[in-house]
Amino acid sequence: MKTVLKNSISVLLIVFVFQNCNTNKSKKPIESTTTQVTDSMTVIKEKQAPVTPKQPEKKTCKCNAKAYVTTMPDGGIELFNDHKEVVQKVSFDLEDEDFLVIELKMAKENKFQIKSLEFAFEETKKNYENLWISNTYLRIFLPDSNTKVSLFSAPNTTAKVLLKVNPFDQHTITLLGCCKNWIYGLYKDKEGKETKAWFNPNDICSNPLSNC
């Protein structure tokens, strides 16, 4: 009787182990399928990731600033059209201390678009609007004053002051840009130190031959 009982228990154990093995084998494909589905979902999610839009380009600031031409080469000042072709030349009488007064519309690639061009001591007027002039000839001048002039980091009086200069010190100012009635320029002192900054229109001399 004991022998029969032992044999029965052994048979039951064998059947249990066999069923357990079959159960584990049947689970493996399910786990594999779950993994594949998860990987597939991950790939789809990555493909649908939103693309970051490009930042819009900054627009050129339009201006209504004034500059002057007080020197010129032989043959006159060249004026260009939109295709950078020379279409006109302008001359003025240096011996009579004549000069050009130019209202600027905008700046691009070291050239300024003209809103109006006038001869200081001539009554005749011609239309030069929308032509371009090289910044090589354009000048602005600081007033004859004992008060130092502030050069700003942006075209407004609340911007950071980069430098304060004495208007009587020897210097040159090369025009680089404009915004509203402000001028952006390269200030170079007598020692050769350069500062790019914005010039307040209230600190720009209205007549290069006077003391403003």
Disulfide bonds with the S-S distance in Angstrom:
Cys61-Cys179 1.91
Cys63-Cys178 2.12
Cys205-Cys212 1.35
